[in-house]
Amino acid sequence: MSTQVNPVAADSIDAGDVGVAGSAASHTPDSGLGEATVPRRSLTAVKPATKPRTAAAQASPTAIVPRPQLLKLVEQTGRFATVTGRTDLVQRLVATRARLQDPNVRVVVVGEFKQGKSKLINALVNAPVCPIDDDIATSVPTAVGYGEQPGAWVMTRPEGADQTRGKPQPGAPVVRNVVDLDQLADYVSEKGNPGNERHIVAAEVALPRELLKDGLRLVDSPGVGNLDSTQALATLSALSTADAVLLVSDASQEYTDPEVQLLKHAMRICPNVAAVLAKTDLYPEWRSIQHIDQGHLKQIGDLPIFAVSSDLRLLAAQQQDRELNSESGFPALVTHLRRDVVERAELLGARSAVHDMSFAVEQMTVTVRTELNAILHPEDTPRMIAQLEDAKQKADDFRSVSARWQVALADGMADLISDMEHDLRDRLRRVQREAEESIDDGDPGPIWDQITEWIDQRVAAAISETFVWTEERSTWLVEEIAELFLADERELPVIEVSSVDGLLDPVDELPDFEEGHLGAVEKIYIGVRGSRSRCWQGCW
């Protein structure tokens, strides 16, 4: 399978979103096809993931300020903070700038084996970056993001570092190695890397695609098999850090129980979940399946579903066919990724940056206002000092271990750990009872392999349920502690705390110490002084 990507190829369809699939020779310039070509019937058939934006949201400054301008404003605010001597604000604004410069939006693509996850990503970026074949299954998470030049990397743990039973431990260092893009399948697929014998943690791919330029990162996750599989545990862990999730299921049948359970768990962990019905070109009755799946989704929550055909999308890109691209269903999915995923994450990031800058400006305003007040009303200095001492005492009390939030956090974490252990112990005991009953009912020898497989699945399912419950409980605890912070919020008095000019009487500087040997006068003086000290000691 060739995965060559033309480094200078222009994106072809979806208004410059993606490039043409295939080798370097198959890439053609941008033709301007895109979201505007989506037929009205395609848009109305898909339920929007979020409510329409209000006029206030559309007029929000953070929704229209470009990222370069935000970066410029952050840097200007940082320079002002440096001039005022507020190093704490400078550090906070440095972190704000780092967040703006790294605006990655992670979209994790999940689903059972052979449902079309890898081909979906290939069709979105129009390049065969994720290995696909009848006998190839993804075994390592692969993130596809933006890069000026195509490239691929794999993250591995060295075989000699922190090994137990021949396998590197999670705490071992991770090494990032460059690999050829056309050899990526040898590292991330079960066929090329059986049992992950290369100890690969993850893989990354960079492509020059407009769809990815705003920070979108598509993560191709290994198939979960079903929610009872051990692979599902790693997938659930990845969902907790994802900005959005796409669950892919083909149009051969309606959702299975494991897929419904995976959707429920994803909604409890990730704030933005959508469903994708793949391979519509292979199953003529895909509309009936979509209707049935929509019924399942209504019972779970307000989730959009996108019916797509990756093969039609790739063919449309190769032939530069607008109608075929619209028929593939991908324009609606691209619109969802742009509007409901990337723009939402961009808006949240912009609001966070504006909040940090507003806080810094307010703090610097307090400093300038205080200096001006001290010049105009020097008689208020003692009162401001008293207010500062009171605020300092309250701040010390807030940091003490006896503060309400400290006590609530300690008690909450203790309860969380205890309840988590109790929940998992109770689930495992139920598995144990059912296993013992099965063994007591007959001779377990002939079906021992089935029993062990069943136990593995049930234990993995129990751990998955406990993981999701713990994630929800920890989120609730964070919100409780945040409310305590707001309840005990204190305002500092308007006083310049970085300078004490004019508050203390001037003190003369100490004279410099002259290095060198002692003169004769100094030696006589020291000797007489030492004799007097010994005389006084003898008298006492």
Protein Blocks (a to p, Z undefined) as FASTA:
>chain_A
ZZbdcfkbccfbgnhiacceddfklpccdehiafklpcfklmmmpccfbdcddfklmmpm
klmmcfklmmmmmmmmmmmmmmnopaklmmmmmmmmmmmmmmcccdddeddehiopmmmm
mmmnopafbccdfkbccfbdcdddddfbdcdddddddfkgopaehiacfkbccddddddf
klmmmmmpmklmgghlnopabdcdddddfklmnopacdddddehiambmklmmmmmmmmm
pfbdcddddfkbccdfklmmmmmmmmmmpmbdcdddehklmmmklmmmmmmmmmmmmmnm
ccddddddfklmmmmmmnopaklmmmnommmmmmmmmmmmmmmmmmmmmmmmmmmmmmmm
mmmmmmmmmmmmmmmmmmlmmmmmmmmmmmmmmmmmmmpmkbmklmmmmmmmmmmmmmmm
mmmmmmmmmmmmmmmmmmmmpcfklmmmmmmmmmmmmmmmmmmmmmmmmmmmmmmmmmmm
mmmmmmmpccdddddfkbcghkaccddddddddeddddfklmmmmmmmmmmmmmmmmmZZ
